[in-house]
Each structure stands twice: as C-alpha cells, then as structure tokens.
Amino acid sequence: MTKRDRQTATFLAVGFLALLYSHAETISAGPESGIPSSHFILNPAHPIVGTLESDPVRIPALSQAGARGVVVGVSWDRCETGEGTFDSSYLKGIKHKIEQFRAQGQFVALDLGVQYPPQWILNEASSQFINQDGEPYRAAPGTGDCGVNLVYSEKMRKEFEDYAAQVFHELEGDIDAVRLGGGRYGELGYPTNQYKSCANCYWAFDPVAQGRQPGLPAGEKSCPVPGWIPGQASPGHESARQFLDWYLESMRNYHDWQISMVRRYFSGPLFMLYPSTGGLRPGQLLDAINDDANGSTGPEKTGEVGRGFDMARYIAGIKDPRVVVYSTWIDGFEGSDDTSVDPKRWSPGHYLASLAASHRPPLLVGGENTGHPDDISNMAITFKRMRDNHLCVMFWAFERTLFDDQKPHATLDDFKNSIQPPETNSRQTPGLEK
C-alpha cells in the first residue's frame, strides 16, 4: 500500500469514527421555532427502519417485525387545485393517516410531493426548464417527474413555498422529519439529460437563467457566458469551466434554499435526497470541462453532470447540522467496491457517507433502496450497507412487496430477519428512542 493509499484509508477510518462518536451522533427535534416535533432520536447505533408507501393497517405486522418508521407523501397537484386554492378535505385525510401512524408509535417522515406539480402552474411563463436546443421540458403528469423550474425562477419558488406553508400549517406537530430534494421523484437534480433529440441536455437556457429577463431568485446569478452552448470550444476550455461552475452553483443555491425555506416552518431533521450514484467523483467534473461539456465522458452520458449531481459541493456547504445526507440508491451500483481506495469504485451510500463524515460537524446518513429488484439478495445488500455505512434511518421500497406472495419479492419474514438477525432476535434492539 502506498503512502497515499494509507492516508486515504486513515482519512476514511477517522471520518467514520467521527460520524459515529461526535456530537452529530444523534439528532432530535429542537424547540427553537416552527412546528414542534416528537422526541424521536436519530442514532446510527439504533437505526430506524421503515417503509415507503405505507398503509396504517399493516403497521401491527411491521411493528412486530421491528419496523418503526413510515414515509407519508403529499401530492402538490391534489392539494393545490388552483393558484392559492387548497383542498382542505385532502389535507385532513393526510392528517388522519399520519395520526393513525403516530398512534401506533411510528416515526413519520413527510414527503412534500414536489414531484407531482399541478398542471395549472405550467401555464406560467417561467415555469419550465429550457435546454440548449430551445426545447422546454414537459414532464408527463403523475409520473413523479417535477419539471417545474424551481432553480431559476423566483416566482416558482414563491408558488412552492406558499403550498408548503399551507401543508405545514394543516399538519401542525404531526411529523418527525421532512424529505427534501425538489426534483424528479422528489430527489435533488435537474431534469433528465436525455430528452427528445438531445442526448446531453443542460437545463439553463430559459430567458431568466441566460440574463435576458429579470426574475432570478435571491443569490442566483445569470449565466456568465450567455449564448455559449455545451460542446463549443473555447480557449483553455474557459467557457465550459465558467458555465459548469455556474450551473452547479445554481443547483447549490436551490439545495440551500429548500433547507432555509422549510426551516421557517419545521425545526426537526431534514432528509436531503441525493439520487443515482451519489454524485460526481473526484476528477470527473474536470474531465467534462476538458471536453467542453460535449457529452463524451461517462458521467456526462449517465447524466451526473447534466443533472447537476455535484453532491460533494452541496454537502460541503451545508450549514444546518440537522440535515441528514440521504441516498436513494444504497443498494447500487453493480461492480462497486467499498473496500477500494478509489472513490470512483464506491457504492452511492458509501460515497455519500464519506462526504457526511468529512463535513464539520459530521452529518448523519440515511437512505433507501431503489425498489427494483426487491428480492432477498437485494434486501441483504441493502441492510448490509445500512450497517456498514452507519445509516441512522432506512426506508424499504416498497412496503406492499413485503405482503406479496409472488416471488421473487422478499417477504415480511425476510424483512424481520434483516432488521433483527436470527442470532439477535431474542434481544430485539429498538429502532428508536423516546
């Protein structure tokens, strides 16, 4: 092992120890402001395991298996049927569902449902992302693909905050954590990098982003190289460098805005959802700059660059210690090797955990599996990585599969044995503390 390899290994060991034993070891909701939360404690020594798409009638069986958490989603389109017009009966139904979960002792994480925008909002002039081909992004309704330009439009951010404020007002103190991300499937990022005839999309060519019209959110800047198109050469690749740095900084502004916006209404843990491989690895952004962002490198082809997945940048800038670094692909990716000294080889959850550990103070880590495949081998690797990477919370996708008799789904018994391995069943470890 070289000196550099030893230094890398030492850094990882120290980072993970810091994550486990520093003052960031646990998070509980504080009383400072916003909605009061419960006294649940997020602790990697006793992770909360729960399910996605949960049903209150299944909670007794899940509780017996050792599950202690649920995710409750609100759909923006069903809640806000017209600008400023909210369906109170819909929100009362959500509140009742949460009360059922809480009555059964469940930790409740709220998903704000930004991925299901109302169709009326798409009539707004600044509502859509536009790529370098001048093509506006139009997501199919109900697919979980946000498509609303919340990065470059101050008006769209105001619309979303008005909706979020109404949700928090209606739900009062019934939730324990909030999921953030604000893009496709509720995760952080720009729209897909492949759209219609464009295989290398960058979504920053609307008039506001390019500086031709006013309307940028506070702290956002217009494009420093207006009119430059990814793939065009420039001396020293300077145009590509300026464009990509601005493009990623714009996403960081949106990332940070979500945290500060929700903090006006809620003081508990925030799960920031980071998708895909966990983001650009060291050196990959420079490779994209050196090819003038023409789409030829691997991370450009898979969308890590075009979708703005610079997680190292975003996590390093987090100022709120109650943000939990949350991977939505802890069971991926094929061929990963978490024992390697090369971060490019690490699985998504492991890479994100390393970024959380190097943050000062260290941040807690959570996550979920992809939901496909969801057989027993997938469950095994999901729970192994939950423990290896010291996750404080993990949600299984999806609850209904545990009750499906059709194979190859992992069963409820498999789930129980994953939460409480057979050798420890006799001394069940609680999934949360009160």
C-alpha positions in Angstrom: 0.0 0.0 0.0 1.4 3.4 -1.0 1.6 6.4 1.4 -1.3 8.0 -0.4 -3.4 4.8 0.0 -2.6 4.7 3.7 -3.6 8.3 4.0 -6.9 7.7 2.2 -7.6 4.7 4.4 -6.8 6.6 7.5 -9.0 9.5 6.5 -11.9 7.2 5.9 -11.5 5.4 9.3 -11.2 8.7 11.1 -14.2 10.1 9.2 -16.5 7.3 10.1 -15.4 7.3 13.7 -16.2 11.0 13.8 -19.6 10.2 12.3 -20.3 7.7 15.0 -18.9 9.3 18.1 -19.1 13.0 17.6 -21.8 15.3 18.8 -23.5 14.7 15.5 -24.2 11.1 16.6 -27.8 11.8 17.3 -30.4 14.3 16.2 -33.6 15.2 17.9 -36.0 18.0 17.1 -35.4 21.2 19.0 -37.9 23.7 20.4 -36.4 26.8 18.8 -39.0 27.5 16.1 -41.5 26.1 13.7 -43.6 23.0 14.2 -42.8 21.1 17.4 -41.6 17.6 16.6 -41.6 14.4 18.6 -38.7 13.3 20.8 -37.6 10.6 18.4 -33.8 10.4 18.2 -31.9 9.5 15.0 -29.0 7.4 16.1 -26.8 5.2 13.8 -26.3 2.8 16.7 -30.0 2.1 16.6 -31.2 2.9 13.1 -34.9 3.5 12.4 -36.0 1.0 9.7 -39.3 1.8 8.0 -41.2 1.5 4.7 -42.2 3.6 1.7 -45.9 3.7 0.5 -47.0 2.6 3.9 -50.5 1.6 4.9 -51.8 2.1 8.5 -53.5 -1.4 8.5 -50.1 -3.1 8.0 -48.4 -1.4 10.9 -49.1 -4.0 13.6 -47.4 -6.7 11.4 -44.5 -4.3 10.5 -44.0 -3.3 14.1 -43.7 -6.9 15.2 -41.1 -7.3 12.5 -39.2 -4.4 14.0 -40.1 -1.6 11.6 -40.5 1.8 13.3 -40.9 4.4 10.5 -43.1 5.4 7.6 -43.0 8.0 4.8 -46.2 9.9 4.1 -46.4 11.7 0.8 -48.5 14.8 -0.1 -49.2 15.5 -3.8 -48.9 19.1 -4.7 -51.4 18.7 -7.6 -54.0 17.1 -5.4 -53.5 19.7 -2.6 -53.4 22.9 -4.6 -56.1 22.6 -7.2 -55.7 26.2 -8.4 -53.3 29.0 -7.5 -53.9 29.7 -3.8 -56.8 27.2 -3.7 -56.3 24.3 -1.4 -58.3 21.1 -0.9 -58.8 21.1 2.8 -60.5 17.7 2.8 -57.5 16.2 1.1 -55.1 17.6 3.7 -57.4 16.4 6.5 -57.2 12.9 5.0 -53.4 13.1 5.1 -53.5 14.3 8.7 -55.8 11.5 9.7 -53.5 9.0 8.1 -50.5 10.4 10.0 -52.4 10.3 13.2 -53.0 6.6 12.6 -49.3 6.0 12.2 -48.4 8.1 15.2 -50.9 6.3 17.4 -49.1 3.1 16.6 -45.7 4.6 17.6 -44.3 5.2 14.1 -41.7 7.8 13.2 -43.3 9.8 10.4 -41.3 11.4 7.5 -43.2 13.8 5.3 -42.6 14.0 1.5 -43.8 17.3 0.2 -44.7 15.9 -3.2 -43.0 18.5 -5.4 -42.6 15.7 -8.0 -46.4 15.9 -8.6 -46.9 19.6 -9.6 -50.3 20.9 -10.5 -50.9 21.4 -14.2 -52.1 25.0 -13.8 -48.6 26.0 -12.8 -47.2 25.0 -16.2 -49.1 27.9 -17.8 -46.7 30.3 -16.0 -44.1 31.8 -18.3 -41.2 31.0 -16.1 -42.4 27.5 -15.0 -40.4 25.4 -17.4 -36.7 24.5 -17.8 -35.3 25.0 -21.4 -32.3 23.2 -22.8 -29.6 24.3 -25.2 -31.8 23.3 -28.2 -34.5 25.7 -27.0 -36.7 22.8 -26.0 -38.9 23.3 -22.9 -39.1 20.3 -20.5 -42.5 18.9 -20.2 -43.0 16.1 -17.7 -45.9 13.7 -18.1 -48.5 14.2 -15.4 -48.5 11.8 -12.5 -45.1 10.3 -13.3 -43.2 11.7 -10.3 -41.2 13.9 -12.6 -41.3 17.5 -11.3 -40.3 19.5 -14.3 -41.0 22.9 -12.7 -38.2 25.4 -12.9 -37.6 26.0 -9.2 -33.9 26.6 -9.8 -34.0 29.8 -11.9 -37.5 31.2 -11.2 -38.2 33.3 -8.1 -41.9 33.1 -8.9 -41.9 29.3 -9.0 -40.1 29.2 -5.6 -42.8 31.5 -4.2 -45.5 29.3 -5.5 -44.0 26.2 -4.0 -43.3 27.9 -0.6 -47.0 29.1 -0.5 -48.0 25.4 -1.0 -45.5 24.1 1.6 -46.6 26.7 4.2 -50.2 25.5 3.8 -49.2 21.9 4.3 -47.2 22.7 7.4 -50.0 24.8 8.8 -52.5 21.9 8.3 -50.3 19.2 9.7 -49.1 21.1 12.7 -46.9 19.0 15.0 -47.7 15.6 13.5 -44.4 14.9 11.6 -40.9 13.9 12.7 -38.8 14.6 9.6 -39.2 16.2 6.1 -37.8 14.9 2.9 -36.2 17.4 0.5 -34.6 17.3 -2.9 -37.1 19.1 -5.1 -36.8 17.5 -8.5 -37.5 14.3 -10.3 -39.0 11.7 -7.9 -38.5 14.3 -5.2 -34.7 14.0 -5.4 -32.2 16.7 -6.0 -31.3 17.5 -9.6 -32.1 19.0 -12.9 -34.4 17.1 -15.4 -33.1 14.1 -17.3 -30.0 14.6 -19.5 -31.7 12.8 -22.5 -34.8 14.5 -23.9 -36.3 14.1 -27.3 -33.4 14.5 -29.8 -30.9 15.9 -27.2 -28.7 13.3 -25.5 -26.6 15.8 -23.5 -29.1 18.3 -22.1 -28.3 21.2 -19.8 -31.4 23.0 -18.5 -30.2 26.6 -18.1 -31.3 28.3 -21.3 -34.5 30.0 -20.3 -34.5 33.8 -20.7 -34.2 34.4 -16.9 -31.2 32.0 -16.5 -29.5 33.5 -19.5 -29.9 37.0 -18.2 -32.3 38.2 -20.9 -35.2 38.7 -18.4 -35.4 39.5 -14.7 -36.8 37.1 -12.2 -33.9 35.1 -10.6 -34.2 34.0 -7.0 -32.1 35.7 -4.4 -28.4 34.7 -4.6 -28.8 33.2 -8.1 -26.7 34.7 -10.9 -27.4 34.7 -14.6 -25.2 32.7 -17.0 -21.6 34.1 -17.1 -21.2 33.0 -20.7 -24.6 33.8 -22.2 -25.2 32.1 -25.5 -22.4 29.6 -25.1 -23.6 26.1 -25.9 -22.1 22.9 -24.4 -19.7 21.3 -26.8 -18.5 24.6 -28.3 -14.7 25.0 -27.9 -13.1 28.0 -26.2 -9.5 28.9 -25.3 -8.4 26.8 -22.3 -12.0 25.4 -22.0 -12.8 28.6 -20.1 -16.4 28.9 -21.3 -17.1 25.3 -20.2 -15.4 25.9 -16.9 -17.5 29.0 -16.2 -20.7 27.5 -17.4 -20.4 24.3 -15.4 -19.4 26.0 -12.2 -22.3 28.4 -12.6 -24.7 25.6 -13.4 -23.7 23.6 -10.4 -23.7 26.7 -8.1 -27.2 27.4 -9.3 -28.3 23.9 -8.1 -26.5 24.5 -4.8 -28.5 27.7 -4.3 -31.7 25.7 -4.8 -30.4 23.0 -2.5 -29.7 25.5 0.2 -33.0 27.4 -0.4 -35.0 24.3 0.3 -33.3 23.9 3.7 -33.8 27.6 4.7 -37.4 27.7 3.4 -38.5 24.6 5.3 -36.8 25.9 8.5 -39.3 28.7 8.6 -42.0 26.0 9.4 -40.3 23.0 10.8 -37.3 22.5 13.2 -36.7 18.8 13.0 -34.5 16.6 10.9 -34.4 17.2 7.1 -33.6 14.3 4.8 -31.9 15.7 1.6 -32.4 13.1 -1.1 -29.3 12.6 -3.3 -30.0 10.2 -6.2 -28.1 8.0 -8.6 -24.5 7.0 -7.9 -24.2 9.6 -5.1 -22.7 12.2 -7.4 -19.6 13.2 -9.3 -16.5 11.6 -8.0 -13.1 13.3 -7.8 -11.8 14.4 -11.3 -14.9 13.8 -13.2 -16.0 17.4 -13.4 -12.6 18.4 -14.7 -12.9 15.7 -17.4 -16.2 17.2 -18.5 -14.7 20.7 -18.6 -11.8 19.4 -20.7 -14.1 18.1 -23.3 -16.1 21.3 -23.3 -19.1 19.5 -21.9 -19.7 17.8 -25.2 -21.2 14.7 -23.6 -18.4 12.3 -24.3 -17.3 11.2 -20.8 -19.1 8.5 -18.8 -20.6 10.8 -16.1 -22.0 13.0 -18.9 -23.5 10.1 -20.7 -25.2 8.8 -17.4 -26.4 12.3 -16.6 -24.3 13.0 -13.5 -23.1 16.3 -15.0 -26.1 17.5 -16.9 -28.5 16.7 -14.0 -26.2 18.6 -11.6 -25.1 15.8 -9.3 -22.1 17.5 -7.6 -23.0 16.2 -4.2 -19.6 16.9 -2.7 -20.1 20.6 -3.5 -23.6 20.7 -1.9 -22.8 18.6 1.2 -19.7 20.6 1.9 -21.8 23.8 2.0 -24.5 22.6 4.4 -24.7 24.9 7.4 -27.6 23.2 9.2 -26.4 20.2 11.4 -29.9 18.6 11.3 -29.7 17.9 7.6 -29.3 14.1 7.0 -27.4 13.1 3.9 -29.8 10.6 2.3 -29.0 8.2 -0.5 -31.9 6.9 -2.7 -29.7 4.0 -4.1 -28.0 2.4 -1.2 -28.3 -1.0 -3.0 -26.4 0.2 -6.1 -24.4 0.1 -8.2 -23.2 -3.1 -9.9 -19.5 -3.6 -9.7 -19.0 -1.2 -6.8 -16.3 -1.9 -4.3 -16.4 -0.1 -0.9 -13.1 -1.5 0.1 -11.3 0.2 -2.8 -9.1 3.3 -2.2 -10.6 4.8 -5.3 -13.8 6.7 -4.6 -15.0 6.1 -8.1 -15.5 2.5 -7.2 -17.6 3.1 -4.1 -21.3 2.4 -3.9 -23.6 5.5 -3.7 -24.3 5.2 0.0 -20.7 4.7 0.9 -19.5 7.7 -1.1 -22.2 9.9 0.4 -21.4 8.6 3.9 -17.7 9.6 3.3 -18.8 13.2 2.4 -21.1 13.3 5.5 -18.2 12.2 7.7 -15.8 14.8 6.4 -18.3 17.6 7.0 -17.7 19.7 10.1 -19.6 18.9 12.2 -20.2 15.4 10.7 -23.7 14.8 9.4 -25.9 11.8 9.8 -26.7 9.5 6.9 -29.9 7.8 5.8 -31.2 6.1 2.7 -33.5 3.7 0.9 -33.2 1.0 -1.8 -34.4 1.6 -5.3 -37.4 -0.8 -5.1 -36.2 -2.8 -8.1 -35.2 -5.5 -7.8 -36.6 -6.3 -4.4 -35.7 -9.9 -3.9 -33.9 -11.4 -0.9 -30.5 -10.8 -2.3 -31.3 -7.1 -2.8 -32.6 -6.9 0.7 -29.4 -8.5 2.1 -27.1 -6.0 0.4 -29.4 -3.1 1.4 -29.2 -4.0 5.1 -25.5 -4.8 4.9 -24.8 -1.3 3.5 -27.2 0.3 6.1 -24.9 -1.2 8.8 -21.6 -0.8 7.0 -22.3 2.9 6.4 -23.9 3.6 9.8 -27.2 4.9 8.5 -29.5 6.3 11.2 -32.6 5.7 9.1 -33.5 3.4 6.2 -36.8 3.1 4.4 -37.6 -0.1 2.4 -39.1 0.4 -1.1 -41.8 -0.7 -1.1 -44.0 -1.9 1.8 -46.6 -3.7 -0.4 -43.9 -6.1 -1.8 -43.4 -7.5 1.7 -47.0 -8.7 1.7 -46.9 -10.0 -1.9 -46.9 -13.8 -2.0 -45.5 -13.7 -5.5 -41.8 -14.3 -5.8 -39.1 -13.1 -6.1 -40.2 -10.5 -3.6 -38.6 -10.6 -0.2 -41.2 -11.4 2.4 -42.1 -9.9 5.7 -40.2 -12.7 7.5 -37.1 -11.8 5.4 -37.6 -8.1 6.4 -37.9 -9.1 10.1 -34.7 -11.2 9.9 -32.9 -8.4 8.2 -33.9 -5.9 10.9 -33.3 -8.4 13.7 -30.8 -11.0 12.5 -31.8 -14.5 13.9 -28.9 -14.5 16.3 -30.2 -11.3 18.0 -33.9 -11.9 17.8 -34.0 -12.9 21.4 -32.7 -9.4 22.4 -34.6 -7.1 20.0 -32.9 -3.8 19.6 -35.3 -0.9 19.4 -35.4 1.1 16.2 -35.8 4.4 18.0 -35.5 6.0 21.4 -38.0 8.3 23.1 
